Amino acid sequence: MAHTCISAYLPPDIDPTKASIAFGERALPKLNEELQSPDLLTRQQALMALCDLVHDPEHVYQAMKLGFLDNLKSLLVDQDSTVRQKTTEILYIMANHNVGR
């Protein structure tokens, strides 16, 4: 006879280090709000998700249009080293695109 077994582990396809991203045009404005959050974990998750998104030049253009550069510039002097590292990585990826130069 079969029985149910509930695991204490997360499903393998869920990454707790990344923020959930809104769909479509609302994704980047939501991440922009989360970058300004006083909560450290929220900022880190938003940076992890943004790092994946900025590989697309269209997202880089939209991010620059929404004013991400000012928020990223302020995160470069954050107290947390992970925030500073991911911010630098995002700026590096954005600078590699024609739009970001």
Steps between C-alpha positions, in 0.01 A plus 500: 500500500632845410544778751598864475837622611558873539861602455664775701712596197410764242416384148812485283378769257448774762795728576453688829778748415303662217201729528181403324476710186180665384386422148558722199553872529449500878812289571763772498298770683431248779870413525582870507271540803658198668851641450400795719367275778651537847492119536838345407356167380257677268780706346717191453220302334416790269865530396522126427188517281617820329835340425321236292280753322768744384652250260224606258574838334129587502493470879816711524332774298187487715707497821690810395175670403352424846797650685672186625843659472434743785380217725792276404742785564367538854528122556873510423560644847269255681624338821446146370775357280257280303295805400813682387626199306172435315459872428845508341418190297175655372675822402769298321240301303309817412819670381572212263183572300491777240204656676681506834813668374 
